[in-house]
Amino acid sequence: MADDPGRRYHHGDLRAAVLAAAVEVIGESGTSGLSLRDLARRAGVSHAAPAYHFGDKEGLLTALASQGYELLADALEAARGAGGEILEVGLAYVRFAVDHPAHFKVMFQPDLYPDDDPTLAAARQRAAEALRAEVTALPGVDPQIARLAAWSIVHGFATLWLGGALRQAAGQDDATDLARPVIRLLFGHDSDRAT
């Protein structure tokens, strides 16, 4: 553990510190630059501490993806709880991606972690339910297709924004300002009531 008193972690803080360090590294160099030894150094803990908590890099990425899905579910549920309909819930999805790009990157790269982890599966299911809850069937459209369309729009928009393509093409600095009319175009009748 580091000698700096400000970098000492009490029981329960180490996991969060290592996950925060992972977010930092992924933001700088992506998942390929991630190593447990470097995360230990950044978090100011012994080099064995991350392995003790996560096992290996895959375990760490599983925990990070699970955390991301929980944060996403929290954001979507908060938007819905504030009276938001599909427009506001969709904007919350885009905002989450912009505010948590490292989580977003890991969450949607399933080759980085095992798909059958129960904590991850529960977090993913909670996020999916939070997004689905506001999608109503369009006239003559299967509800499953409506949900897929809604997810495709907000996820595709967020991915293009994070990659820089939309920012450059639209000359915008605020993802939600640009996302609003895009989501409204797909679900106009619902989103008009939400504004």
ZASEPA-218005 format. One line per 5 residues: number of its first residue (from 1); for each residue x, y, z of N, C-alpha, C, O, CB. Coordinates in nm, 3 decimals. Glycine has a CB too. Layout:
NUM	X,Y,Z,X,Y,Z,X,Y,Z,X,Y,Z,X,Y,Z  ...
END
This chain:
1	0.085,-0.117,0.000,0.000,0.000,0.000,0.089,0.123,0.000,0.197,0.120,0.059,-0.096,0.000,0.121  0.047,0.228,-0.063,0.125,0.350,-0.071,0.138,0.412,0.068,0.051,0.394,0.153,0.060,0.450,-0.170  0.249,0.486,0.090,0.272,0.549,0.219,0.197,0.680,0.236,0.182,0.726,0.349,0.419,0.573,0.238  0.149,0.739,0.132,0.075,0.865,0.138,-0.056,0.841,0.213,-0.139,0.763,0.166,0.048,0.921,-0.005  -0.078,0.908,0.329,-0.200,0.884,0.405,-0.327,0.915,0.328,-0.432,0.855,0.354,-0.198,0.966,0.530
6	-0.320,1.007,0.235,-0.437,1.040,0.155,-0.473,0.930,0.057,-0.583,0.931,0.001,-0.414,1.168,0.081  -0.383,0.836,0.035,-0.406,0.728,-0.062,-0.433,0.595,0.008,-0.442,0.492,-0.060,-0.286,0.714,-0.155  -0.448,0.593,0.139,-0.479,0.470,0.210,-0.628,0.444,0.202,-0.708,0.537,0.216,-0.432,0.476,0.357  -0.664,0.321,0.180,-0.804,0.286,0.166,-0.848,0.198,0.281,-0.777,0.107,0.323,-0.829,0.215,0.033  -0.965,0.227,0.331,-1.022,0.147,0.439,-1.098,0.031,0.376,-1.127,0.032,0.256,-1.115,0.232,0.531
11	-1.129,-0.065,0.457,-1.204,-0.182,0.409,-1.329,-0.136,0.333,-1.407,-0.055,0.383,-1.243,-0.275,0.528  -1.346,-0.189,0.213,-1.462,-0.154,0.133,-1.433,-0.049,0.028,-1.507,-0.039,-0.071,-1.573,-0.107,0.221  -1.330,0.029,0.045,-1.297,0.134,-0.050,-1.207,0.084,-0.163,-1.204,0.144,-0.271,-1.230,0.249,0.021  -1.136,-0.024,-0.141,-1.038,-0.070,-0.238,-1.102,-0.107,-0.371,-1.052,-0.070,-0.476,-0.961,-0.188,-0.183  -1.210,-0.179,-0.366,-1.279,-0.220,-0.489,-1.317,-0.097,-0.572,-1.291,-0.092,-0.692,-1.405,-0.304,-0.456
16	-1.377,0.001,-0.507,-1.418,0.124,-0.577,-1.296,0.198,-0.631,-1.301,0.254,-0.741,-1.498,0.216,-0.483  -1.187,0.200,-0.555,-1.066,0.270,-0.600,-1.007,0.203,-0.724,-0.963,0.272,-0.816,-0.962,0.273,-0.488  -1.007,0.072,-0.727,-0.952,0.000,-0.843,-1.043,0.019,-0.965,-0.994,0.037,-1.076,-0.935,-0.151,-0.811  -1.175,0.014,-0.944,-1.268,0.038,-1.055,-1.253,0.181,-1.109,-1.257,0.203,-1.230,-1.414,0.014,-1.010  -1.235,0.278,-1.019,-1.215,0.417,-1.064,-1.085,0.429,-1.143,-1.080,0.501,-1.243,-1.213,0.513,-0.942
21	-0.981,0.360,-1.100,-0.855,0.362,-1.174,-0.873,0.298,-1.312,-0.815,0.344,-1.410,-0.744,0.289,-1.095  -0.953,0.192,-1.319,-0.979,0.126,-1.448,-1.052,0.220,-1.543,-1.022,0.224,-1.662,-1.061,-0.003,-1.427  -1.149,0.295,-1.491,-1.220,0.392,-1.573,-1.123,0.494,-1.630,-1.132,0.532,-1.747,-1.331,0.463,-1.491  -1.029,0.538,-1.547,-0.928,0.636,-1.589,-0.841,0.579,-1.701,-0.818,0.645,-1.802,-0.841,0.678,-1.470  -0.793,0.456,-1.683,-0.706,0.394,-1.784,-0.781,0.373,-1.915,-0.728,0.402,-2.022,-0.652,0.259,-1.732
26	-0.904,0.323,-1.908,-0.981,0.299,-2.029,-1.007,0.430,-2.102,-1.006,0.434,-2.225,-1.115,0.229,-1.996  -1.029,0.536,-2.027,-1.047,0.667,-2.087,-0.922,0.716,-2.159,-0.931,0.787,-2.259,-1.087,0.767,-1.981  -0.806,0.678,-2.109,-0.679,0.720,-2.169,-0.637,0.632,-2.285,-0.594,0.682,-2.389,-0.571,0.719,-2.064  -0.649,0.500,-2.268,-0.590,0.410,-2.368,-0.676,0.290,-2.406,-0.628,0.200,-2.474,-0.460,0.361,-2.318  -0.801,0.287,-2.363,-0.887,0.175,-2.397,-0.860,0.054,-2.310,-0.777,0.059,-2.219,-0.869,0.138,-2.543
31	-0.928,-0.053,-2.338,-0.916,-0.173,-2.256,-0.784,-0.246,-2.277,-0.740,-0.320,-2.189,-1.030,-0.267,-2.285  -0.720,-0.226,-2.391,-0.594,-0.296,-2.417,-0.483,-0.246,-2.325,-0.387,-0.320,-2.300,-0.553,-0.280,-2.563  -0.493,-0.124,-2.275,-0.391,-0.069,-2.188,-0.411,-0.103,-2.041,-0.339,-0.052,-1.956,-0.386,0.078,-2.203  -0.507,-0.187,-2.012,-0.544,-0.218,-1.874,-0.459,-0.333,-1.820,-0.450,-0.439,-1.882,-0.692,-0.254,-1.866  -0.396,-0.311,-1.705,-0.327,-0.420,-1.636,-0.354,-0.405,-1.487,-0.363,-0.294,-1.435,-0.173,-0.418,-1.665
36	-0.368,-0.517,-1.418,-0.398,-0.513,-1.276,-0.284,-0.447,-1.198,-0.309,-0.377,-1.100,-0.423,-0.654,-1.223  -0.162,-0.469,-1.239,-0.047,-0.410,-1.171,-0.052,-0.257,-1.181,-0.029,-0.186,-1.083,0.086,-0.464,-1.231  -0.082,-0.206,-1.301,-0.091,-0.061,-1.318,-0.208,-0.005,-1.238,-0.197,0.103,-1.180,-0.106,-0.026,-1.466  -0.319,-0.076,-1.234,-0.433,-0.029,-1.156,-0.399,-0.023,-1.008,-0.440,0.071,-0.939,-0.555,-0.121,-1.178  -0.324,-0.120,-0.959,-0.282,-0.119,-0.819,-0.196,0.003,-0.790,-0.213,0.070,-0.688,-0.204,-0.249,-0.784
41	-0.104,0.032,-0.881,-0.018,0.150,-0.864,-0.101,0.278,-0.862,-0.082,0.364,-0.775,0.087,0.157,-0.977  -0.192,0.290,-0.956,-0.276,0.410,-0.963,-0.365,0.426,-0.841,-0.388,0.537,-0.794,-0.362,0.407,-1.088  -0.415,0.315,-0.790,-0.504,0.320,-0.673,-0.426,0.331,-0.543,-0.484,0.357,-0.437,-0.593,0.196,-0.670  -0.294,0.312,-0.549,-0.212,0.322,-0.429,-0.227,0.204,-0.336,-0.226,0.219,-0.214,-0.246,0.447,-0.356  -0.242,0.085,-0.395,-0.258,-0.036,-0.315,-0.153,-0.138,-0.358,-0.083,-0.117,-0.457,-0.400,-0.096,-0.331
46	-0.141,-0.246,-0.283,-0.043,-0.350,-0.318,-0.076,-0.409,-0.454,-0.191,-0.410,-0.497,-0.040,-0.460,-0.210  0.026,-0.459,-0.522,0.004,-0.513,-0.657,-0.086,-0.636,-0.656,-0.144,-0.671,-0.759,0.137,-0.547,-0.722  -0.099,-0.702,-0.542,-0.184,-0.822,-0.534,-0.331,-0.788,-0.504,-0.418,-0.873,-0.523,-0.131,-0.916,-0.426  -0.358,-0.667,-0.459,-0.494,-0.632,-0.416,-0.598,-0.645,-0.527,-0.703,-0.704,-0.502,-0.496,-0.492,-0.362  -0.575,-0.592,-0.648,-0.677,-0.609,-0.752,-0.706,-0.755,-0.785,-0.821,-0.792,-0.808,-0.634,-0.536,-0.878
51	-0.601,-0.837,-0.788,-0.621,-0.979,-0.818,-0.703,-1.046,-0.707,-0.785,-1.134,-0.734,-0.486,-1.051,-0.835  -0.680,-1.004,-0.583,-0.756,-1.060,-0.471,-0.905,-1.030,-0.487,-0.989,-1.116,-0.460,-0.703,-1.004,-0.337  -0.938,-0.909,-0.529,-1.078,-0.868,-0.541,-1.145,-0.911,-0.671,-1.264,-0.942,-0.672,-1.087,-0.720,-0.529  -1.069,-0.914,-0.780,-1.130,-0.939,-0.911,-1.082,-1.067,-0.979,-1.142,-1.110,-1.078,-1.102,-0.822,-1.001  -0.977,-1.127,-0.929,-0.923,-1.247,-0.991,-0.827,-1.215,-1.103,-0.707,-1.241,-1.092,-1.034,-1.334,-1.043
56	-0.878,-1.161,-1.208,-0.796,-1.128,-1.324,-0.859,-1.011,-1.400,-0.958,-0.952,-1.355,-0.779,-1.251,-1.418  -0.801,-0.979,-1.514,-0.851,-0.866,-1.593,-0.996,-0.889,-1.635,-1.077,-0.796,-1.633,-0.763,-0.844,-1.718  -1.029,-1.011,-1.672,-1.167,-1.042,-1.712,-1.263,-1.018,-1.595,-1.372,-0.965,-1.615,-1.177,-1.188,-1.760  -1.223,-1.057,-1.476,-1.306,-1.033,-1.358,-1.326,-0.885,-1.331,-1.435,-0.841,-1.293,-1.245,-1.100,-1.237  -1.221,-0.807,-1.349,-1.230,-0.663,-1.332,-1.325,-0.602,-1.434,-1.408,-0.518,-1.400,-1.091,-0.599,-1.343
61	-1.312,-0.644,-1.560,-1.400,-0.590,-1.665,-1.545,-0.633,-1.644,-1.637,-0.559,-1.677,-1.351,-0.636,-1.803  -1.565,-0.752,-1.589,-1.700,-0.797,-1.556,-1.761,-0.706,-1.449,-1.876,-0.665,-1.459,-1.699,-0.945,-1.507  -1.681,-0.676,-1.346,-1.728,-0.587,-1.240,-1.756,-0.446,-1.295,-1.853,-0.382,-1.255,-1.625,-0.580,-1.126  -1.672,-0.400,-1.385,-1.691,-0.267,-1.443,-1.817,-0.263,-1.531,-1.892,-0.166,-1.526,-1.567,-0.226,-1.526  -1.840,-0.368,-1.610,-1.961,-0.376,-1.691,-2.084,-0.382,-1.602,-2.184,-0.315,-1.631,-1.956,-0.499,-1.784
66	-2.079,-0.459,-1.495,-2.192,-0.468,-1.401,-2.221,-0.332,-1.340,-2.336,-0.291,-1.331,-2.163,-0.572,-1.291  -2.116,-0.264,-1.297,-2.132,-0.130,-1.240,-2.195,-0.036,-1.343,-2.282,0.044,-1.310,-1.995,-0.075,-1.192  -2.150,-0.046,-1.467,-2.204,0.038,-1.573,-2.352,0.013,-1.595,-2.429,0.108,-1.609,-2.129,0.015,-1.702  -2.393,-0.113,-1.600,-2.535,-0.143,-1.619,-2.619,-0.092,-1.501,-2.732,-0.046,-1.521,-2.555,-0.294,-1.636  -2.565,-0.100,-1.381,-2.638,-0.047,-1.265,-2.651,0.105,-1.274,-2.758,0.160,-1.247,-2.566,-0.085,-1.133
71	-2.543,0.173,-1.313,-2.548,0.318,-1.330,-2.647,0.357,-1.440,-2.721,0.455,-1.426,-2.409,0.374,-1.362  -2.647,0.281,-1.548,-2.741,0.308,-1.657,-2.884,0.289,-1.610,-2.970,0.373,-1.637,-2.712,0.217,-1.778  -2.911,0.180,-1.540,-3.046,0.156,-1.488,-3.088,0.269,-1.394,-3.202,0.315,-1.399,-3.053,0.020,-1.414  -2.997,0.313,-1.307,-3.028,0.425,-1.217,-3.068,0.549,-1.297,-3.166,0.616,-1.264,-2.907,0.456,-1.127  -2.992,0.580,-1.401,-3.019,0.700,-1.483,-3.154,0.688,-1.555,-3.230,0.785,-1.558,-2.907,0.721,-1.586
76	-3.182,0.572,-1.611,-3.309,0.553,-1.683,-3.428,0.557,-1.588,-3.531,0.616,-1.619,-3.308,0.420,-1.759  -3.412,0.494,-1.473,-3.521,0.493,-1.375,-3.545,0.633,-1.319,-3.659,0.672,-1.294,-3.489,0.396,-1.260  -3.438,0.710,-1.300,-3.453,0.848,-1.251,-3.528,0.933,-1.354,-3.614,1.014,-1.318,-3.315,0.911,-1.220  -3.495,0.916,-1.481,-3.564,0.991,-1.587,-3.712,0.954,-1.590,-3.799,1.040,-1.602,-3.500,0.963,-1.724  -3.739,0.825,-1.579,-3.879,0.780,-1.579,-3.951,0.829,-1.454,-4.066,0.873,-1.462,-3.887,0.627,-1.587
81	-3.884,0.823,-1.339,-3.943,0.866,-1.213,-3.972,1.015,-1.209,-4.061,1.060,-1.137,-3.852,0.829,-1.099  -3.898,1.091,-1.288,-3.920,1.236,-1.294,-4.032,1.271,-1.391,-4.053,1.388,-1.424,-3.791,1.308,-1.335  -4.104,1.169,-1.438,-4.216,1.192,-1.527,-4.179,1.188,-1.674,-4.262,1.217,-1.760,-4.278,1.324,-1.497  -4.056,1.152,-1.703,-4.012,1.146,-1.842,-4.071,1.029,-1.916,-4.084,0.920,-1.860,-3.862,1.140,-1.849  -4.106,1.051,-2.039,-4.153,0.943,-2.125,-4.035,0.901,-2.211,-3.920,0.922,-2.173,-4.276,0.986,-2.212
86	-4.061,0.843,-2.324,-3.956,0.783,-2.405,-3.848,0.885,-2.444,-3.730,0.850,-2.448,-4.016,0.722,-2.531  -3.885,1.007,-2.471,-3.785,1.108,-2.507,-3.685,1.128,-2.394,-3.564,1.123,-2.417,-3.852,1.241,-2.543  -3.732,1.152,-2.273,-3.643,1.180,-2.161,-3.562,1.057,-2.122,-3.445,1.068,-2.084,-3.722,1.230,-2.041  -3.623,0.940,-2.130,-3.551,0.816,-2.100,-3.442,0.795,-2.205,-3.330,0.756,-2.170,-3.649,0.695,-2.095  -3.473,0.820,-2.330,-3.372,0.808,-2.436,-3.258,0.908,-2.418,-3.141,0.874,-2.438,-3.436,0.829,-2.572
91	-3.292,1.030,-2.379,-3.189,1.130,-2.354,-3.103,1.091,-2.234,-2.982,1.117,-2.232,-3.253,1.269,-2.330  -3.163,1.027,-2.134,-3.087,0.980,-2.018,-2.987,0.873,-2.061,-2.876,0.867,-2.007,-3.181,0.924,-1.909  -3.024,0.790,-2.157,-2.933,0.687,-2.210,-2.813,0.754,-2.276,-2.698,0.717,-2.252,-3.007,0.595,-2.311  -2.840,0.854,-2.360,-2.732,0.925,-2.429,-2.643,0.997,-2.327,-2.521,0.992,-2.337,-2.790,1.027,-2.530  -2.705,1.063,-2.228,-2.629,1.133,-2.124,-2.539,1.036,-2.048,-2.424,1.067,-2.019,-2.724,1.204,-2.025
96	-2.593,0.919,-2.016,-2.512,0.818,-1.947,-2.387,0.785,-2.028,-2.276,0.783,-1.974,-2.595,0.690,-1.922  -2.404,0.761,-2.157,-2.290,0.725,-2.242,-2.186,0.836,-2.245,-2.066,0.810,-2.240,-2.337,0.694,-2.384  -2.232,0.959,-2.253,-2.141,1.074,-2.258,-2.070,1.092,-2.124,-1.951,1.125,-2.120,-2.217,1.202,-2.295  -2.142,1.072,-2.014,-2.084,1.090,-1.881,-1.999,0.972,-1.835,-1.912,0.988,-1.748,-2.194,1.113,-1.781  -2.022,0.854,-1.891,-1.951,0.732,-1.849,-1.897,0.656,-1.971,-1.933,0.540,-1.990,-2.046,0.640,-1.765
101	-1.814,0.718,-2.052,-1.770,0.652,-2.176,-1.691,0.523,-2.153,-1.700,0.431,-2.235,-1.687,0.747,-2.256  -1.614,0.514,-2.047,-1.538,0.391,-2.022,-1.632,0.275,-1.989,-1.616,0.165,-2.041,-1.436,0.412,-1.906  -1.729,0.301,-1.904,-1.828,0.197,-1.873,-1.901,0.155,-2.001,-1.914,0.036,-2.030,-1.930,0.247,-1.767  -1.946,0.254,-2.076,-2.022,0.228,-2.198,-1.941,0.141,-2.294,-1.994,0.049,-2.355,-2.061,0.360,-2.266  -1.814,0.171,-2.307,-1.727,0.094,-2.397,-1.719,-0.052,-2.353,-1.730,-0.143,-2.436,-1.586,0.155,-2.401
106	-1.700,-0.075,-2.224,-1.685,-0.211,-2.174,-1.819,-0.286,-2.177,-1.822,-0.404,-2.214,-1.630,-0.209,-2.031  -1.927,-0.220,-2.140,-2.058,-0.286,-2.133,-2.098,-0.352,-2.264,-2.159,-0.459,-2.264,-2.164,-0.186,-2.093  -2.064,-0.289,-2.374,-2.111,-0.337,-2.503,-2.000,-0.404,-2.584,-2.004,-0.404,-2.708,-2.170,-0.223,-2.581  -1.902,-0.460,-2.514,-1.801,-0.546,-2.575,-1.804,-0.679,-2.501,-1.715,-0.707,-2.420,-1.658,-0.479,-2.570  -1.904,-0.761,-2.527,-1.921,-0.884,-2.449,-1.807,-0.985,-2.461,-1.801,-1.080,-2.384,-2.048,-0.950,-2.490
111	-1.718,-0.965,-2.556,-1.602,-1.054,-2.565,-1.501,-1.025,-2.454,-1.404,-1.099,-2.438,-1.535,-1.041,-2.702  -1.521,-0.918,-2.377,-1.429,-0.882,-2.269,-1.458,-0.954,-2.138,-1.373,-0.955,-2.049,-1.433,-0.733,-2.247  -1.576,-1.014,-2.124,-1.615,-1.073,-1.997,-1.710,-1.190,-2.023,-1.769,-1.199,-2.131,-1.682,-0.968,-1.906  -1.725,-1.279,-1.924,-1.815,-1.393,-1.942,-1.961,-1.349,-1.939,-2.001,-1.269,-1.853,-1.790,-1.499,-1.833  -2.038,-1.399,-2.029,-2.178,-1.360,-2.042,-2.266,-1.418,-1.932,-2.376,-1.369,-1.907,-2.231,-1.404,-2.175
116	-2.217,-1.522,-1.864,-2.301,-1.593,-1.768,-2.280,-1.550,-1.623,-2.330,-1.615,-1.532,-2.277,-1.741,-1.779  -2.207,-1.442,-1.599,-2.187,-1.395,-1.463,-2.321,-1.349,-1.407,-2.387,-1.265,-1.468,-2.082,-1.279,-1.459  -2.365,-1.403,-1.292,-2.499,-1.371,-1.240,-2.517,-1.223,-1.202,-2.625,-1.167,-1.223,-2.528,-1.457,-1.121  -2.415,-1.160,-1.146,-2.426,-1.018,-1.110,-2.441,-0.933,-1.234,-2.522,-0.841,-1.238,-2.303,-0.973,-1.028  -2.362,-0.964,-1.335,-2.369,-0.892,-1.461,-2.506,-0.914,-1.527,-2.568,-0.818,-1.574,-2.256,-0.938,-1.556
121	-2.551,-1.037,-1.530,-2.681,-1.067,-1.592,-2.794,-0.992,-1.524,-2.884,-0.941,-1.591,-2.709,-1.218,-1.588  -2.791,-0.984,-1.392,-2.896,-0.912,-1.318,-2.890,-0.762,-1.347,-2.994,-0.698,-1.365,-2.883,-0.937,-1.166  -2.770,-0.706,-1.351,-2.755,-0.563,-1.379,-2.799,-0.532,-1.521,-2.866,-0.432,-1.546,-2.609,-0.518,-1.357  -2.761,-0.617,-1.615,-2.800,-0.598,-1.756,-2.952,-0.605,-1.770,-3.011,-0.525,-1.842,-2.733,-0.704,-1.847  -3.014,-0.700,-1.702,-3.159,-0.716,-1.708,-3.230,-0.594,-1.650,-3.331,-0.548,-1.704,-3.202,-0.842,-1.633
126	-3.178,-0.543,-1.539,-3.237,-0.424,-1.477,-3.231,-0.304,-1.573,-3.329,-0.230,-1.585,-3.165,-0.390,-1.345  -3.119,-0.285,-1.640,-3.105,-0.174,-1.735,-3.199,-0.194,-1.854,-3.263,-0.099,-1.899,-2.959,-0.162,-1.785  -3.208,-0.316,-1.903,-3.297,-0.344,-2.016,-3.442,-0.316,-1.980,-3.516,-0.258,-2.059,-3.281,-0.490,-2.062  -3.482,-0.358,-1.860,-3.620,-0.333,-1.816,-3.647,-0.184,-1.800,-3.756,-0.137,-1.832,-3.647,-0.406,-1.684  -3.549,-0.110,-1.752,-3.567,0.034,-1.734,-3.584,0.104,-1.868,-3.662,0.199,-1.879,-3.448,0.094,-1.658
131	-3.514,0.059,-1.969,-3.528,0.119,-2.102,-3.660,0.076,-2.166,-3.730,0.157,-2.226,-3.410,0.079,-2.192  -3.693,-0.051,-2.151,-3.815,-0.105,-2.211,-3.942,-0.046,-2.153,-4.044,-0.037,-2.221,-3.819,-0.253,-2.194  -3.936,-0.007,-2.027,-4.057,0.034,-1.957,-4.130,0.150,-2.023,-4.252,0.160,-2.010,-4.022,0.073,-1.817  -4.060,0.236,-2.093,-4.125,0.352,-2.154,-4.157,0.335,-2.301,-4.218,0.423,-2.361,-4.038,0.471,-2.136  -4.116,0.226,-2.359,-4.141,0.207,-2.503,-4.278,0.144,-2.521,-4.301,0.030,-2.482,-4.030,0.120,-2.568
136	-4.367,0.218,-2.581,-4.499,0.165,-2.611,-4.502,0.125,-2.757,-4.427,0.177,-2.840,-4.610,0.268,-2.579  -4.587,0.034,-2.787,-4.597,-0.014,-2.925,-4.647,0.097,-3.016,-4.742,0.168,-2.983,-4.689,-0.136,-2.935  -4.584,0.111,-3.127,-4.633,0.202,-3.230,-4.749,0.134,-3.301,-4.752,0.012,-3.310,-4.519,0.242,-3.331  -4.843,0.211,-3.352,-4.955,0.149,-3.421,-4.906,0.056,-3.533,-4.831,0.096,-3.621,-5.048,0.257,-3.480  -4.950,-0.067,-3.526,-4.914,-0.164,-3.628,-4.772,-0.219,-3.617,-4.727,-0.289,-3.708,-4.931,-0.102,-3.761
141	-4.699,-0.187,-3.507,-4.561,-0.235,-3.491,-4.555,-0.328,-3.370,-4.607,-0.297,-3.263,-4.462,-0.115,-3.473  -4.492,-0.441,-3.389,-4.471,-0.536,-3.281,-4.394,-0.466,-3.167,-4.296,-0.397,-3.193,-4.392,-0.663,-3.332  -4.438,-0.483,-3.040,-4.370,-0.417,-2.928,-4.221,-0.449,-2.919,-4.140,-0.364,-2.881,-4.437,-0.456,-2.798  -4.185,-0.573,-2.954,-4.043,-0.610,-2.951,-3.964,-0.529,-3.055,-3.851,-0.487,-3.029,-4.026,-0.762,-2.978  -4.024,-0.508,-3.172,-3.958,-0.427,-3.275,-3.949,-0.282,-3.231,-3.848,-0.216,-3.256,-4.035,-0.438,-3.409
146	-4.053,-0.231,-3.163,-4.050,-0.093,-3.112,-3.937,-0.077,-3.010,-3.866,0.023,-3.012,-4.185,-0.057,-3.047  -3.922,-0.176,-2.921,-3.814,-0.169,-2.821,-3.677,-0.174,-2.888,-3.586,-0.101,-2.850,-3.827,-0.284,-2.720  -3.663,-0.261,-2.987,-3.537,-0.272,-3.060,-3.506,-0.141,-3.134,-3.391,-0.097,-3.137,-3.541,-0.389,-3.159  -3.606,-0.081,-3.193,-3.587,0.047,-3.263,-3.542,0.156,-3.166,-3.451,0.232,-3.195,-3.718,0.090,-3.336  -3.607,0.163,-3.050,-3.572,0.265,-2.950,-3.428,0.247,-2.903,-3.352,0.343,-2.897,-3.669,0.260,-2.830
151	-3.392,0.124,-2.869,-3.256,0.097,-2.823,-3.155,0.126,-2.933,-3.051,0.186,-2.907,-3.242,-0.050,-2.776  -3.186,0.086,-3.055,-3.095,0.109,-3.167,-3.070,0.258,-3.188,-2.957,0.299,-3.213,-3.150,0.048,-3.295  -3.175,0.337,-3.178,-3.161,0.481,-3.198,-3.071,0.542,-3.090,-2.974,0.611,-3.122,-3.299,0.550,-3.197  -3.103,0.518,-2.964,-3.026,0.584,-2.858,-2.885,0.527,-2.848,-2.789,0.602,-2.825,-3.097,0.568,-2.723  -2.871,0.396,-2.865,-2.737,0.336,-2.857,-2.651,0.377,-2.976,-2.535,0.413,-2.961,-2.748,0.183,-2.849
156	-2.710,0.371,-3.094,-2.636,0.413,-3.213,-2.596,0.558,-3.208,-2.484,0.594,-3.244,-2.719,0.388,-3.337  -2.688,0.643,-3.162,-2.656,0.784,-3.148,-2.540,0.803,-3.051,-2.444,0.874,-3.082,-2.780,0.863,-3.100  -2.548,0.739,-2.934,-2.443,0.754,-2.832,-2.309,0.705,-2.885,-2.206,0.769,-2.861,-2.481,0.677,-2.705  -2.308,0.594,-2.955,-2.184,0.539,-3.010,-2.123,0.633,-3.114,-2.003,0.657,-3.113,-2.209,0.400,-3.072  -2.206,0.684,-3.201,-2.157,0.779,-3.302,-2.106,0.907,-3.236,-2.006,0.964,-3.280,-2.267,0.811,-3.404
161	-2.174,0.953,-3.133,-2.132,1.074,-3.063,-1.996,1.053,-2.998,-1.905,1.135,-3.013,-2.237,1.116,-2.957  -1.982,0.941,-2.924,-1.856,0.914,-2.855,-1.740,0.897,-2.953,-1.626,0.931,-2.922,-1.869,0.790,-2.768  -1.770,0.844,-3.070,-1.667,0.828,-3.172,-1.629,0.958,-3.241,-1.532,0.963,-3.316,-1.711,0.730,-3.274  -1.706,1.064,-3.217,-1.676,1.194,-3.274,-1.745,1.223,-3.406,-1.739,1.335,-3.455,-1.532,1.208,-3.293  -1.809,1.124,-3.465,-1.869,1.141,-3.598,-1.982,1.243,-3.597,-1.988,1.329,-3.685,-1.921,1.008,-3.650
166	-2.072,1.236,-3.500,-2.185,1.327,-3.497,-2.143,1.469,-3.459,-2.193,1.566,-3.515,-2.291,1.277,-3.400  -2.053,1.479,-3.365,-2.006,1.610,-3.322,-1.947,1.687,-3.440,-1.973,1.805,-3.458,-1.903,1.597,-3.210  -1.868,1.617,-3.517,-1.802,1.679,-3.632,-1.904,1.712,-3.741,-1.902,1.822,-3.797,-1.692,1.586,-3.689  -1.993,1.619,-3.770,-2.090,1.639,-3.878,-2.192,1.748,-3.845,-2.230,1.826,-3.931,-2.163,1.509,-3.908  -2.236,1.753,-3.719,-2.342,1.847,-3.681,-2.288,1.977,-3.624,-2.362,2.074,-3.610,-2.434,1.783,-3.582
171	-2.159,1.980,-3.590,-2.103,2.100,-3.531,-2.165,2.134,-3.397,-2.175,2.251,-3.362,-2.119,2.215,-3.625  -2.206,2.033,-3.321,-2.271,2.052,-3.191,-2.176,2.011,-3.079,-2.090,1.925,-3.098,-2.403,1.972,-3.182  -2.193,2.073,-2.963,-2.114,2.036,-2.846,-2.195,1.962,-2.741,-2.138,1.906,-2.647,-2.053,2.159,-2.785  -2.326,1.960,-2.755,-2.411,1.896,-2.656,-2.486,1.779,-2.720,-2.569,1.798,-2.809,-2.511,1.998,-2.595  -2.456,1.660,-2.674,-2.515,1.540,-2.732,-2.667,1.539,-2.718,-2.737,1.500,-2.811,-2.457,1.416,-2.666
176	-2.718,1.581,-2.603,-2.863,1.572,-2.583,-2.939,1.674,-2.667,-3.053,1.648,-2.707,-2.896,1.592,-2.436  -2.877,1.789,-2.696,-2.943,1.886,-2.784,-2.966,1.828,-2.923,-3.070,1.851,-2.984,-2.859,2.014,-2.794  -2.870,1.752,-2.970,-2.883,1.690,-3.102,-2.967,1.563,-3.096,-3.041,1.533,-3.190,-2.745,1.658,-3.159  -2.957,1.489,-2.985,-3.033,1.364,-2.972,-3.184,1.388,-2.963,-3.263,1.307,-3.011,-2.987,1.287,-2.849  -3.223,1.498,-2.903,-3.366,1.526,-2.881,-3.447,1.516,-3.011,-3.544,1.441,-3.014,-3.384,1.665,-2.820
181	-3.413,1.588,-3.118,-3.495,1.577,-3.239,-3.483,1.440,-3.307,-3.575,1.397,-3.377,-3.456,1.685,-3.337  -3.371,1.372,-3.287,-3.354,1.239,-3.346,-3.450,1.140,-3.279,-3.519,1.064,-3.348,-3.207,1.189,-3.332  -3.455,1.142,-3.147,-3.546,1.053,-3.075,-3.691,1.092,-3.104,-3.777,1.005,-3.123,-3.518,1.058,-2.923  -3.718,1.220,-3.107,-3.854,1.268,-3.135,-3.901,1.221,-3.272,-4.018,1.188,-3.290,-3.860,1.421,-3.127  -3.811,1.217,-3.368,-3.846,1.173,-3.503,-3.900,1.029,-3.501,-3.995,0.997,-3.572,-3.723,1.182,-3.596
186	-3.839,0.944,-3.421,-3.882,0.805,-3.414,-4.010,0.788,-3.333,-4.101,0.717,-3.375,-3.773,0.719,-3.355  -4.017,0.853,-3.219,-4.130,0.835,-3.128,-4.198,0.969,-3.102,-4.222,1.005,-2.987,-4.084,0.772,-2.996  -4.229,1.043,-3.206,-4.284,1.177,-3.195,-4.407,1.190,-3.110,-4.416,1.284,-3.031,-4.314,1.227,-3.328  -4.501,1.101,-3.122,-4.625,1.118,-3.047,-4.602,1.104,-2.897,-4.667,1.175,-2.820,-4.728,1.017,-3.092  -4.511,1.016,-2.853,-4.480,1.003,-2.710,-4.396,1.119,-2.663,-4.422,1.175,-2.556,-4.408,0.872,-2.683
191	-4.294,1.158,-2.742,-4.201,1.258,-2.695,-4.260,1.397,-2.692,-4.215,1.481,-2.614,-4.079,1.257,-2.781  -4.361,1.424,-2.773,-4.423,1.556,-2.768,-4.488,1.581,-2.632,-4.490,1.694,-2.585,-4.527,1.570,-2.879  -4.540,1.476,-2.570,-4.601,1.493,-2.438,-4.495,1.511,-2.331,-4.523,1.567,-2.225,-4.690,1.373,-2.405  -4.371,1.463,-2.358,-4.267,1.468,-2.256,-4.197,1.602,-2.254,-4.120,1.628,-2.161,-4.166,1.358,-2.279  -4.220,1.688,-2.352,-4.150,1.816,-2.353,-4.240,1.927,-2.306,-4.197,2.042,-2.300,-4.096,1.848,-2.491
END
